[in-house]
Each structure stands twice: as C-alpha cells, then as structure tokens.
Amino acid sequence: MPKKIRELIKELEKARFINRGGKGSHKNFIHEKGVVLTLSGKSGDDAKPYQEKIVKKKIEEVSSERNR
C-alpha cells in the first residue's frame, strides 16, 4: 500500500527540510544544505512511487552530506 503525502512530509520534516509554501497542491521544501524538493498532491492523497523514490533520495543526499 502506498504511503500518504502527509507521511512523506513528516519524513522530510524529520530530516530538517522546511516547508516554504507553494501554490495549490504543490509544496516546496528546502534544506539548509541547499537541497530543494517540490511535492505535489493533497496530504490525504496516496503518494506515487516516483514521489517516494525522490523523497528517499533527497533524504539520503542530505544525510550523506551531514556525515562529511
């Protein structure tokens, strides 16, 4: 079963991404390291597989930078 958009948002916030707003159903997240991500969909919607992959990749990218 796919994750909900709200679950992806919680994962991003836990990884210290900041929600910078957006237009309509789009939400822009930025990390202090300069990593940017736009997520589309209402929080109750099912996340698409590509959205889950992108969120995972961005979180890993920030985590690997943090370990340097």
CHARMM-style PDB file with segment names, atoms N, HN, CA, C and O in Angstrom:
ATOM      1  N   MET     1       0.845  -1.182   0.000  1.00  0.00      PROA
ATOM      2  CA  MET     1       0.000   0.000   0.000  1.00  0.00      PROA
ATOM      3  C   MET     1       0.889   1.244   0.000  1.00  0.00      PROA
ATOM      4  O   MET     1       1.825   1.329   0.796  1.00  0.00      PROA
ATOM      5  N   PRO     2       0.617   2.196  -0.867  1.00  0.00      PROA
ATOM      6  CA  PRO     2       1.480   3.386  -0.949  1.00  0.00      PROA
ATOM      7  C   PRO     2       1.327   4.278   0.281  1.00  0.00      PROA
ATOM      8  O   PRO     2       0.291   4.278   0.947  1.00  0.00      PROA
ATOM      9  N   LYS     3       2.378   5.031   0.561  1.00  0.00      PROA
ATOM     10  HN  LYS     3       3.220   5.031   0.021  1.00  0.00      PROA
ATOM     11  CA  LYS     3       2.330   5.987   1.661  1.00  0.00      PROA
ATOM     12  C   LYS     3       1.442   7.153   1.257  1.00  0.00      PROA
ATOM     13  O   LYS     3       1.170   7.373   0.076  1.00  0.00      PROA
ATOM     14  N   LYS     4       1.002   7.888   2.255  1.00  0.00      PROA
ATOM     15  HN  LYS     4       1.222   7.709   3.214  1.00  0.00      PROA
ATOM     16  CA  LYS     4       0.251   9.112   2.011  1.00  0.00      PROA
ATOM     17  C   LYS     4       1.245  10.266   1.880  1.00  0.00      PROA
ATOM     18  O   LYS     4       2.369  10.193   2.375  1.00  0.00      PROA
ATOM     19  N   ILE     5       0.812  11.323   1.207  1.00  0.00      PROA
ATOM     20  HN  ILE     5      -0.102  11.382   0.804  1.00  0.00      PROA
ATOM     21  CA  ILE     5       1.656  12.504   1.051  1.00  0.00      PROA
ATOM     22  C   ILE     5       2.049  13.048   2.427  1.00  0.00      PROA
ATOM     23  O   ILE     5       3.179  13.494   2.622  1.00  0.00      PROA
ATOM     24  N   ARG     6       1.104  13.007   3.389  1.00  0.00      PROA
ATOM     25  HN  ARG     6       0.186  12.644   3.231  1.00  0.00      PROA
ATOM     26  CA  ARG     6       1.416  13.530   4.727  1.00  0.00      PROA
ATOM     27  C   ARG     6       2.561  12.756   5.386  1.00  0.00      PROA
ATOM     28  O   ARG     6       3.334  13.332   6.151  1.00  0.00      PROA
ATOM     29  N   GLU     7       2.673  11.468   5.098  1.00  0.00      PROA
ATOM     30  HN  GLU     7       2.045  11.000   4.476  1.00  0.00      PROA
ATOM     31  CA  GLU     7       3.771  10.666   5.648  1.00  0.00      PROA
ATOM     32  C   GLU     7       5.105  11.098   5.048  1.00  0.00      PROA
ATOM     33  O   GLU     7       6.113  11.167   5.751  1.00  0.00      PROA
ATOM     34  N   LEU     8       5.109  11.388   3.746  1.00  0.00      PROA
ATOM     35  HN  LEU     8       4.290  11.332   3.175  1.00  0.00      PROA
ATOM     36  CA  LEU     8       6.330  11.870   3.107  1.00  0.00      PROA
ATOM     37  C   LEU     8       6.735  13.220   3.692  1.00  0.00      PROA
ATOM     38  O   LEU     8       7.920  13.480   3.901  1.00  0.00      PROA
ATOM     39  N   ILE     9       5.747  14.078   3.955  1.00  0.00      PROA
ATOM     40  HN  ILE     9       4.785  13.866   3.785  1.00  0.00      PROA
ATOM     41  CA  ILE     9       6.031  15.390   4.538  1.00  0.00      PROA
ATOM     42  C   ILE     9       6.647  15.225   5.924  1.00  0.00      PROA
ATOM     43  O   ILE     9       7.593  15.936   6.265  1.00  0.00      PROA
ATOM     44  N   LYS    10       6.127  14.301   6.724  1.00  0.00      PROA
ATOM     45  HN  LYS    10       5.359  13.724   6.447  1.00  0.00      PROA
ATOM     46  CA  LYS    10       6.684  14.055   8.061  1.00  0.00      PROA
ATOM     47  C   LYS    10       8.129  13.579   7.969  1.00  0.00      PROA
ATOM     48  O   LYS    10       8.973  13.992   8.764  1.00  0.00      PROA
ATOM     49  N   GLU    11       8.418  12.710   6.999  1.00  0.00      PROA
ATOM     50  HN  GLU    11       7.733  12.374   6.352  1.00  0.00      PROA
ATOM     51  CA  GLU    11       9.787  12.228   6.811  1.00  0.00      PROA
ATOM     52  C   GLU    11      10.714  13.382   6.433  1.00  0.00      PROA
ATOM     53  O   GLU    11      11.837  13.469   6.929  1.00  0.00      PROA
ATOM     54  N   LEU    12      10.239  14.265   5.555  1.00  0.00      PROA
ATOM     55  HN  LEU    12       9.327  14.194   5.153  1.00  0.00      PROA
ATOM     56  CA  LEU    12      11.050  15.415   5.147  1.00  0.00      PROA
ATOM     57  C   LEU    12      11.302  16.348   6.334  1.00  0.00      PROA
ATOM     58  O   LEU    12      12.421  16.822   6.525  1.00  0.00      PROA
ATOM     59  N   GLU    13      10.266  16.609   7.125  1.00  0.00      PROA
ATOM     60  HN  GLU    13       9.357  16.223   6.970  1.00  0.00      PROA
ATOM     61  CA  GLU    13      10.424  17.493   8.279  1.00  0.00      PROA
ATOM     62  C   GLU    13      11.358  16.875   9.316  1.00  0.00      PROA
ATOM     63  O   GLU    13      12.118  17.589   9.971  1.00  0.00      PROA
ATOM     64  N   LYS    14      11.307  15.570   9.467  1.00  0.00      PROA
ATOM     65  HN  LYS    14      10.690  14.990   8.935  1.00  0.00      PROA
ATOM     66  CA  LYS    14      12.205  14.883  10.394  1.00  0.00      PROA
ATOM     67  C   LYS    14      13.657  15.016   9.936  1.00  0.00      PROA
ATOM     68  O   LYS    14      14.572  15.064  10.758  1.00  0.00      PROA
ATOM     69  N   ALA    15      13.862  15.074   8.612  1.00  0.00      PROA
ATOM     70  HN  ALA    15      13.118  15.035   7.944  1.00  0.00      PROA
ATOM     71  CA  ALA    15      15.206  15.235   8.043  1.00  0.00      PROA
ATOM     72  C   ALA    15      15.600  16.716   7.964  1.00  0.00      PROA
ATOM     73  O   ALA    15      16.596  17.061   7.327  1.00  0.00      PROA
ATOM     74  N   ARG    16      14.823  17.584   8.607  1.00  0.00      PROA
ATOM     75  HN  ARG    16      14.014  17.304   9.124  1.00  0.00      PROA
ATOM     76  CA  ARG    16      15.107  19.019   8.728  1.00  0.00      PROA
ATOM     77  C   ARG    16      14.886  19.797   7.435  1.00  0.00      PROA
ATOM     78  O   ARG    16      15.562  20.795   7.185  1.00  0.00      PROA
ATOM     79  N   PHE    17      13.947  19.344   6.619  1.00  0.00      PROA
ATOM     80  HN  PHE    17      13.398  18.533   6.823  1.00  0.00      PROA
ATOM     81  CA  PHE    17      13.514  20.130   5.468  1.00  0.00      PROA
ATOM     82  C   PHE    17      12.458  21.115   5.966  1.00  0.00      PROA
ATOM     83  O   PHE    17      11.688  20.794   6.870  1.00  0.00      PROA
ATOM     84  N   ILE    18      12.421  22.301   5.384  1.00  0.00      PROA
ATOM     85  HN  ILE    18      13.047  22.562   4.649  1.00  0.00      PROA
ATOM     86  CA  ILE    18      11.474  23.333   5.778  1.00  0.00      PROA
ATOM     87  C   ILE    18      10.473  23.536   4.646  1.00  0.00      PROA
ATOM     88  O   ILE    18      10.854  23.677   3.484  1.00  0.00      PROA
ATOM     89  N   ASN    19       9.192  23.550   4.998  1.00  0.00      PROA
ATOM     90  HN  ASN    19       8.883  23.435   5.942  1.00  0.00      PROA
ATOM     91  CA  ASN    19       8.140  23.783   4.014  1.00  0.00      PROA
ATOM     92  C   ASN    19       8.097  25.275   3.707  1.00  0.00      PROA
ATOM     93  O   ASN    19       7.801  26.086   4.584  1.00  0.00      PROA
ATOM     94  N   ARG    20       8.389  25.632   2.469  1.00  0.00      PROA
ATOM     95  HN  ARG    20       8.629  24.973   1.757  1.00  0.00      PROA
ATOM     96  CA  ARG    20       8.422  27.036   2.061  1.00  0.00      PROA
ATOM     97  C   ARG    20       7.150  27.436   1.319  1.00  0.00      PROA
ATOM     98  O   ARG    20       7.157  28.387   0.537  1.00  0.00      PROA
ATOM     99  N   GLY    21       6.071  26.720   1.562  1.00  0.00      PROA
ATOM    100  HN  GLY    21       6.065  25.948   2.197  1.00  0.00      PROA
ATOM    101  CA  GLY    21       4.806  27.054   0.913  1.00  0.00      PROA
ATOM    102  C   GLY    21       4.737  26.501  -0.492  1.00  0.00      PROA
ATOM    103  O   GLY    21       5.512  25.620  -0.866  1.00  0.00      PROA
ATOM    104  N   GLY    22       3.823  27.014  -1.253  1.00  0.00      PROA
ATOM    105  HN  GLY    22       3.194  27.730  -0.949  1.00  0.00      PROA
ATOM    106  CA  GLY    22       3.640  26.552  -2.617  1.00  0.00      PROA
ATOM    107  C   GLY    22       2.328  27.076  -3.146  1.00  0.00      PROA
ATOM    108  O   GLY    22       1.651  27.861  -2.483  1.00  0.00      PROA
ATOM    109  N   LYS    23       1.974  26.653  -4.315  1.00  0.00      PROA
ATOM    110  HN  LYS    23       2.524  26.016  -4.854  1.00  0.00      PROA
ATOM    111  CA  LYS    23       0.756  27.131  -4.949  1.00  0.00      PROA
ATOM    112  C   LYS    23      -0.152  25.939  -5.220  1.00  0.00      PROA
ATOM    113  O   LYS    23       0.265  24.958  -5.836  1.00  0.00      PROA
ATOM    114  N   GLY    24      -1.380  26.027  -4.762  1.00  0.00      PROA
ATOM    115  HN  GLY    24      -1.718  26.823  -4.261  1.00  0.00      PROA
ATOM    116  CA  GLY    24      -2.318  24.929  -4.955  1.00  0.00      PROA
ATOM    117  C   GLY    24      -1.900  23.713  -4.144  1.00  0.00      PROA
ATOM    118  O   GLY    24      -1.663  23.814  -2.940  1.00  0.00      PROA
ATOM    119  N   SER    25      -1.811  22.580  -4.795  1.00  0.00      PROA
ATOM    120  HN  SER    25      -2.004  22.498  -5.773  1.00  0.00      PROA
ATOM    121  CA  SER    25      -1.461  21.344  -4.090  1.00  0.00      PROA
ATOM    122  C   SER    25       0.048  21.102  -4.060  1.00  0.00      PROA
ATOM    123  O   SER    25       0.491  20.044  -3.612  1.00  0.00      PROA
ATOM    124  N   HSD    26       0.838  22.059  -4.527  1.00  0.00      PROA
ATOM    125  HN  HSD    26       0.478  22.919  -4.891  1.00  0.00      PROA
ATOM    126  CA  HSD    26       2.293  21.907  -4.544  1.00  0.00      PROA
ATOM    127  C   HSD    26       2.910  22.483  -3.278  1.00  0.00      PROA
ATOM    128  O   HSD    26       2.497  23.537  -2.795  1.00  0.00      PROA
ATOM    129  N   LYS    27       3.902  21.781  -2.749  1.00  0.00      PROA
ATOM    130  HN  LYS    27       4.238  20.925  -3.142  1.00  0.00      PROA
ATOM    131  CA  LYS    27       4.625  22.226  -1.558  1.00  0.00      PROA
ATOM    132  C   LYS    27       6.111  22.215  -1.871  1.00  0.00      PROA
ATOM    133  O   LYS    27       6.638  21.237  -2.401  1.00  0.00      PROA
ATOM    134  N   ASN    28       6.778  23.303  -1.541  1.00  0.00      PROA
ATOM    135  HN  ASN    28       6.350  24.098  -1.110  1.00  0.00      PROA
ATOM    136  CA  ASN    28       8.213  23.417  -1.784  1.00  0.00      PROA
ATOM    137  C   ASN    28       8.957  23.228  -0.475  1.00  0.00      PROA
ATOM    138  O   ASN    28       8.643  23.874   0.525  1.00  0.00      PROA
ATOM    139  N   PHE    29       9.933  22.351  -0.483  1.00  0.00      PROA
ATOM    140  HN  PHE    29      10.188  21.827  -1.295  1.00  0.00      PROA
ATOM    141  CA  PHE    29      10.748  22.100   0.696  1.00  0.00      PROA
ATOM    142  C   PHE    29      12.187  22.451   0.381  1.00  0.00      PROA
ATOM    143  O   PHE    29      12.675  22.210  -0.723  1.00  0.00      PROA
ATOM    144  N   ILE    30      12.860  23.023   1.367  1.00  0.00      PROA
ATOM    145  HN  ILE    30      12.464  23.219   2.264  1.00  0.00      PROA
ATOM    146  CA  ILE    30      14.273  23.358   1.203  1.00  0.00      PROA
ATOM    147  C   ILE    30      15.004  22.921   2.470  1.00  0.00      PROA
ATOM    148  O   ILE    30      14.461  22.982   3.573  1.00  0.00      PROA
ATOM    149  N   HSD    31      16.232  22.485   2.288  1.00  0.00      PROA
ATOM    150  HN  HSD    31      16.673  22.435   1.392  1.00  0.00      PROA
ATOM    151  CA  HSD    31      17.078  22.083   3.410  1.00  0.00      PROA
ATOM    152  C   HSD    31      18.178  23.111   3.549  1.00  0.00      PROA
ATOM    153  O   HSD    31      18.531  23.777   2.576  1.00  0.00      PROA
ATOM    154  N   GLU    32      18.723  23.250   4.735  1.00  0.00      PROA
ATOM    155  HN  GLU    32      18.436  22.709   5.526  1.00  0.00      PROA
ATOM    156  CA  GLU    32      19.786  24.236   4.981  1.00  0.00      PROA
ATOM    157  C   GLU    32      21.023  23.985   4.123  1.00  0.00      PROA
ATOM    158  O   GLU    32      21.841  24.886   3.939  1.00  0.00      PROA
ATOM    159  N   LYS    33      21.165  22.773   3.601  1.00  0.00      PROA
ATOM    160  HN  LYS    33      20.501  22.041   3.751  1.00  0.00      PROA
ATOM    161  CA  LYS    33      22.296  22.440   2.725  1.00  0.00      PROA
ATOM    162  C   LYS    33      22.051  22.874   1.283  1.00  0.00      PROA
ATOM    163  O   LYS    33      22.923  22.713   0.430  1.00  0.00      PROA
ATOM    164  N   GLY    34      20.859  23.428   1.005  1.00  0.00      PROA
ATOM    165  HN  GLY    34      20.151  23.559   1.699  1.00  0.00      PROA
ATOM    166  CA  GLY    34      20.548  23.894  -0.334  1.00  0.00      PROA
ATOM    167  C   GLY    34      19.798  22.889  -1.188  1.00  0.00      PROA
ATOM    168  O   GLY    34      19.567  23.142  -2.371  1.00  0.00      PROA
ATOM    169  N   VAL    35      19.416  21.768  -0.626  1.00  0.00      PROA
ATOM    170  HN  VAL    35      19.604  21.563   0.335  1.00  0.00      PROA
ATOM    171  CA  VAL    35      18.667  20.752  -1.370  1.00  0.00      PROA
ATOM    172  C   VAL    35      17.204  21.191  -1.440  1.00  0.00      PROA
ATOM    173  O   VAL    35      16.599  21.516  -0.418  1.00  0.00      PROA
ATOM    174  N   VAL    36      16.641  21.198  -2.646  1.00  0.00      PROA
ATOM    175  HN  VAL    36      17.132  20.934  -3.476  1.00  0.00      PROA
ATOM    176  CA  VAL    36      15.273  21.668  -2.872  1.00  0.00      PROA
ATOM    177  C   VAL    36      14.421  20.526  -3.419  1.00  0.00      PROA
ATOM    178  O   VAL    36      14.903  19.685  -4.178  1.00  0.00      PROA
ATOM    179  N   LEU    37      13.151  20.507  -3.024  1.00  0.00      PROA
ATOM    180  HN  LEU    37      12.759  21.190  -2.407  1.00  0.00      PROA
ATOM    181  CA  LEU    37      12.223  19.463  -3.458  1.00  0.00      PROA
ATOM    182  C   LEU    37      10.819  20.048  -3.553  1.00  0.00      PROA
ATOM    183  O   LEU    37      10.390  20.773  -2.656  1.00  0.00      PROA
ATOM    184  N   THR    38      10.110  19.744  -4.617  1.00  0.00      PROA
ATOM    185  HN  THR    38      10.458  19.154  -5.345  1.00  0.00      PROA
ATOM    186  CA  THR    38       8.705  20.124  -4.762  1.00  0.00      PROA
ATOM    187  C   THR    38       7.872  18.854  -4.749  1.00  0.00      PROA
ATOM    188  O   THR    38       8.140  17.905  -5.487  1.00  0.00      PROA
ATOM    189  N   LEU    39       6.857  18.858  -3.894  1.00  0.00      PROA
ATOM    190  HN  LEU    39       6.641  19.629  -3.295  1.00  0.00      PROA
ATOM    191  CA  LEU    39       5.986  17.701  -3.736  1.00  0.00      PROA
ATOM    192  C   LEU    39       4.568  18.129  -4.104  1.00  0.00      PROA
ATOM    193  O   LEU    39       4.086  19.149  -3.612  1.00  0.00      PROA
ATOM    194  N   SER    40       3.902  17.372  -4.953  1.00  0.00      PROA
ATOM    195  HN  SER    40       4.294  16.544  -5.353  1.00  0.00      PROA
ATOM    196  CA  SER    40       2.538  17.728  -5.354  1.00  0.00      PROA
ATOM    197  C   SER    40       1.545  16.726  -4.788  1.00  0.00      PROA
ATOM    198  O   SER    40       1.867  15.555  -4.586  1.00  0.00      PROA
ATOM    199  N   GLY    41       0.348  17.201  -4.540  1.00  0.00      PROA
ATOM    200  HN  GLY    41       0.086  18.152  -4.704  1.00  0.00      PROA
ATOM    201  CA  GLY    41      -0.718  16.351  -4.029  1.00  0.00      PROA
ATOM    202  C   GLY    41      -1.204  16.831  -2.680  1.00  0.00      PROA
ATOM    203  O   GLY    41      -0.455  17.434  -1.911  1.00  0.00      PROA
ATOM    204  N   LYS    42      -2.470  16.557  -2.399  1.00  0.00      PROA
ATOM    205  HN  LYS    42      -3.079  16.068  -3.024  1.00  0.00      PROA
ATOM    206  CA  LYS    42      -3.036  16.904  -1.095  1.00  0.00      PROA
ATOM    207  C   LYS    42      -2.521  15.909  -0.067  1.00  0.00      PROA
ATOM    208  O   LYS    42      -2.153  14.787  -0.412  1.00  0.00      PROA
ATOM    209  N   SER    43      -2.496  16.320   1.198  1.00  0.00      PROA
ATOM    210  HN  SER    43      -2.795  17.232   1.479  1.00  0.00      PROA
ATOM    211  CA  SER    43      -1.871  15.476   2.214  1.00  0.00      PROA
ATOM    212  C   SER    43      -2.549  14.121   2.393  1.00  0.00      PROA
ATOM    213  O   SER    43      -1.898  13.178   2.841  1.00  0.00      PROA
ATOM    214  N   GLY    44      -3.821  13.990   2.062  1.00  0.00      PROA
ATOM    215  HN  GLY    44      -4.350  14.756   1.698  1.00  0.00      PROA
ATOM    216  CA  GLY    44      -4.506  12.710   2.198  1.00  0.00      PROA
ATOM    217  C   GLY    44      -4.386  11.808   0.984  1.00  0.00      PROA
ATOM    218  O   GLY    44      -4.841  10.664   1.014  1.00  0.00      PROA
ATOM    219  N   ASP    45      -3.779  12.305  -0.083  1.00  0.00      PROA
ATOM    220  HN  ASP    45      -3.409  13.234  -0.108  1.00  0.00      PROA
ATOM    221  CA  ASP    45      -3.633  11.510  -1.310  1.00  0.00      PROA
ATOM    222  C   ASP    45      -2.553  10.444  -1.154  1.00  0.00      PROA
ATOM    223  O   ASP    45      -1.619  10.594  -0.367  1.00  0.00      PROA
ATOM    224  N   ASP    46      -2.700   9.370  -1.921  1.00  0.00      PROA
ATOM    225  HN  ASP    46      -3.459   9.248  -2.561  1.00  0.00      PROA
ATOM    226  CA  ASP    46      -1.647   8.356  -1.978  1.00  0.00      PROA
ATOM    227  C   ASP    46      -0.467   8.923  -2.751  1.00  0.00      PROA
ATOM    228  O   ASP    46      -0.642   9.579  -3.778  1.00  0.00      PROA
ATOM    229  N   ALA    47       0.734   8.664  -2.249  1.00  0.00      PROA
ATOM    230  HN  ALA    47       0.875   8.130  -1.415  1.00  0.00      PROA
ATOM    231  CA  ALA    47       1.941   9.120  -2.940  1.00  0.00      PROA
ATOM    232  C   ALA    47       2.220   8.198  -4.120  1.00  0.00      PROA
ATOM    233  O   ALA    47       2.000   6.989  -4.045  1.00  0.00      PROA
ATOM    234  N   LYS    48       2.695   8.769  -5.181  1.00  0.00      PROA
ATOM    235  HN  LYS    48       2.874   9.751  -5.241  1.00  0.00      PROA
ATOM    236  CA  LYS    48       3.092   7.992  -6.355  1.00  0.00      PROA
ATOM    237  C   LYS    48       4.448   7.348  -6.065  1.00  0.00      PROA
ATOM    238  O   LYS    48       5.228   7.888  -5.281  1.00  0.00      PROA
ATOM    239  N   PRO    49       4.737   6.210  -6.681  1.00  0.00      PROA
ATOM    240  CA  PRO    49       6.029   5.552  -6.441  1.00  0.00      PROA
ATOM    241  C   PRO    49       7.226   6.460  -6.722  1.00  0.00      PROA
ATOM    242  O   PRO    49       8.222   6.410  -6.001  1.00  0.00      PROA
ATOM    243  N   TYR    50       7.135   7.292  -7.769  1.00  0.00      PROA
ATOM    244  HN  TYR    50       6.326   7.332  -8.355  1.00  0.00      PROA
ATOM    245  CA  TYR    50       8.256   8.179  -8.068  1.00  0.00      PROA
ATOM    246  C   TYR    50       8.438   9.230  -6.973  1.00  0.00      PROA
ATOM    247  O   TYR    50       9.561   9.663  -6.719  1.00  0.00      PROA
ATOM    248  N   GLN    51       7.346   9.646  -6.320  1.00  0.00      PROA
ATOM    249  HN  GLN    51       6.433   9.294  -6.526  1.00  0.00      PROA
ATOM    250  CA  GLN    51       7.464  10.619  -5.238  1.00  0.00      PROA
ATOM    251  C   GLN    51       8.184  10.004  -4.039  1.00  0.00      PROA
ATOM    252  O   GLN    51       9.020  10.652  -3.410  1.00  0.00      PROA
ATOM    253  N   GLU    52       7.857   8.756  -3.730  1.00  0.00      PROA
ATOM    254  HN  GLU    52       7.178   8.230  -4.242  1.00  0.00      PROA
ATOM    255  CA  GLU    52       8.525   8.072  -2.625  1.00  0.00      PROA
ATOM    256  C   GLU    52      10.017   7.933  -2.907  1.00  0.00      PROA
ATOM    257  O   GLU    52      10.839   8.124  -2.011  1.00  0.00      PROA
ATOM    258  N   LYS    53      10.370   7.599  -4.151  1.00  0.00      PROA
ATOM    259  HN  LYS    53       9.702   7.444  -4.878  1.00  0.00      PROA
ATOM    260  CA  LYS    53      11.783   7.453  -4.521  1.00  0.00      PROA
ATOM    261  C   LYS    53      12.524   8.775  -4.404  1.00  0.00      PROA
ATOM    262  O   LYS    53      13.642   8.821  -3.891  1.00  0.00      PROA
ATOM    263  N   ILE    54      11.902   9.854  -4.880  1.00  0.00      PROA
ATOM    264  HN  ILE    54      10.993   9.817  -5.296  1.00  0.00      PROA
ATOM    265  CA  ILE    54      12.553  11.165  -4.836  1.00  0.00      PROA
ATOM    266  C   ILE    54      12.779  11.606  -3.395  1.00  0.00      PROA
ATOM    267  O   ILE    54      13.856  12.098  -3.059  1.00  0.00      PROA
ATOM    268  N   VAL    55      11.769  11.431  -2.540  1.00  0.00      PROA
ATOM    269  HN  VAL    55      10.894  11.031  -2.813  1.00  0.00      PROA
ATOM    270  CA  VAL    55      11.907  11.827  -1.136  1.00  0.00      PROA
ATOM    271  C   VAL    55      13.023  11.027  -0.477  1.00  0.00      PROA
ATOM    272  O   VAL    55      13.848  11.588   0.244  1.00  0.00      PROA
ATOM    273  N   LYS    56      13.052   9.725  -0.720  1.00  0.00      PROA
ATOM    274  HN  LYS    56      12.382   9.269  -1.305  1.00  0.00      PROA
ATOM    275  CA  LYS    56      14.097   8.876  -0.144  1.00  0.00      PROA
ATOM    276  C   LYS    56      15.477   9.327  -0.620  1.00  0.00      PROA
ATOM    277  O   LYS    56      16.416   9.409   0.172  1.00  0.00      PROA
ATOM    278  N   LYS    57      15.596   9.616  -1.910  1.00  0.00      PROA
ATOM    279  HN  LYS    57      14.833   9.549  -2.554  1.00  0.00      PROA
ATOM    280  CA  LYS    57      16.874  10.047  -2.486  1.00  0.00      PROA
ATOM    281  C   LYS    57      17.340  11.370  -1.882  1.00  0.00      PROA
ATOM    282  O   LYS    57      18.515  11.520  -1.548  1.00  0.00      PROA
ATOM    283  N   LYS    58      16.427  12.326  -1.739  1.00  0.00      PROA
ATOM    284  HN  LYS    58      15.472  12.204  -2.010  1.00  0.00      PROA
ATOM    285  CA  LYS    58      16.784  13.635  -1.184  1.00  0.00      PROA
ATOM    286  C   LYS    58      17.192  13.521   0.281  1.00  0.00      PROA
ATOM    287  O   LYS    58      18.128  14.193   0.714  1.00  0.00      PROA
ATOM    288  N   ILE    59      16.509  12.687   1.040  1.00  0.00      PROA
ATOM    289  HN  ILE    59      15.748  12.141   0.689  1.00  0.00      PROA
ATOM    290  CA  ILE    59      16.863  12.499   2.451  1.00  0.00      PROA
ATOM    291  C   ILE    59      18.234  11.846   2.558  1.00  0.00      PROA
ATOM    292  O   ILE    59      19.041  12.239   3.400  1.00  0.00      PROA
ATOM    293  N   GLU    60      18.510  10.846   1.711  1.00  0.00      PROA
ATOM    294  HN  GLU    60      17.855  10.526   1.027  1.00  0.00      PROA
ATOM    295  CA  GLU    60      19.830  10.210   1.711  1.00  0.00      PROA
ATOM    296  C   GLU    60      20.913  11.203   1.304  1.00  0.00      PROA
ATOM    297  O   GLU    60      22.014  11.186   1.854  1.00  0.00      PROA
ATOM    298  N   GLU    61      20.600  12.065   0.346  1.00  0.00      PROA
ATOM    299  HN  GLU    61      19.705  12.079  -0.100  1.00  0.00      PROA
ATOM    300  CA  GLU    61      21.553  13.081  -0.110  1.00  0.00      PROA
ATOM    301  C   GLU    61      21.934  14.016   1.036  1.00  0.00      PROA
ATOM    302  O   GLU    61      23.108  14.344   1.207  1.00  0.00      PROA
ATOM    303  N   VAL    62      20.957  14.438   1.810  1.00  0.00      PROA
ATOM    304  HN  VAL    62      20.004  14.172   1.671  1.00  0.00      PROA
ATOM    305  CA  VAL    62      21.213  15.328   2.942  1.00  0.00      PROA
ATOM    306  C   VAL    62      21.960  14.584   4.039  1.00  0.00      PROA
ATOM    307  O   VAL    62      22.861  15.142   4.664  1.00  0.00      PROA
ATOM    308  N   SER    63      21.592  13.323   4.279  1.00  0.00      PROA
ATOM    309  HN  SER    63      20.860  12.869   3.771  1.00  0.00      PROA
ATOM    310  CA  SER    63      22.250  12.533   5.324  1.00  0.00      PROA
ATOM    311  C   SER    63      23.711  12.284   4.991  1.00  0.00      PROA
ATOM    312  O   SER    63      24.565  12.332   5.876  1.00  0.00      PROA
ATOM    313  N   SER    64      24.007  12.019   3.726  1.00  0.00      PROA
ATOM    314  HN  SER    64      23.313  11.980   3.007  1.00  0.00      PROA
ATOM    315  CA  SER    64      25.393  11.766   3.342  1.00  0.00      PROA
ATOM    316  C   SER    64      26.218  13.044   3.433  1.00  0.00      PROA
ATOM    317  O   SER    64      27.403  12.987   3.762  1.00  0.00      PROA
ATOM    318  N   GLU    65      25.615  14.197   3.148  1.00  0.00      PROA
ATOM    319  HN  GLU    65      24.653  14.243   2.880  1.00  0.00      PROA
ATOM    320  CA  GLU    65      26.324  15.469   3.296  1.00  0.00      PROA
ATOM    321  C   GLU    65      26.588  15.765   4.762  1.00  0.00      PROA
ATOM    322  O   GLU    65      27.616  16.344   5.113  1.00  0.00      PROA
ATOM    323  N   ARG    66      25.660  15.368   5.610  1.00  0.00      PROA
ATOM    324  HN  ARG    66      24.825  14.898   5.326  1.00  0.00      PROA
ATOM    325  CA  ARG    66      25.803  15.625   7.043  1.00  0.00      PROA
ATOM    326  C   ARG    66      26.968  14.823   7.622  1.00  0.00      PROA
ATOM    327  O   ARG    66      27.610  15.261   8.577  1.00  0.00      PROA
ATOM    328  N   ASN    67      27.241  13.658   7.050  1.00  0.00      PROA
ATOM    329  HN  ASN    67      26.720  13.302   6.274  1.00  0.00      PROA
ATOM    330  CA  ASN    67      28.306  12.792   7.556  1.00  0.00      PROA
ATOM    331  C   ASN    67      29.686  13.197   7.069  1.00  0.00      PROA
ATOM    332  O   ASN    67      30.688  12.659   7.539  1.00  0.00      PROA
ATOM    333  N   ARG    68      29.755  14.129   6.142  1.00  0.00      PROA
ATOM    334  HN  ARG    68      28.941  14.567   5.760  1.00  0.00      PROA
ATOM    335  CA  ARG    68      31.056  14.544   5.614  1.00  0.00      PROA
ATOM    336  C   ARG    68      31.802  15.411   6.571  1.00  0.00      PROA
ATOM    337  OT1 ARG    68      32.915  15.844   6.273  1.00  0.00      PROA
TER     338      ARG     68
END
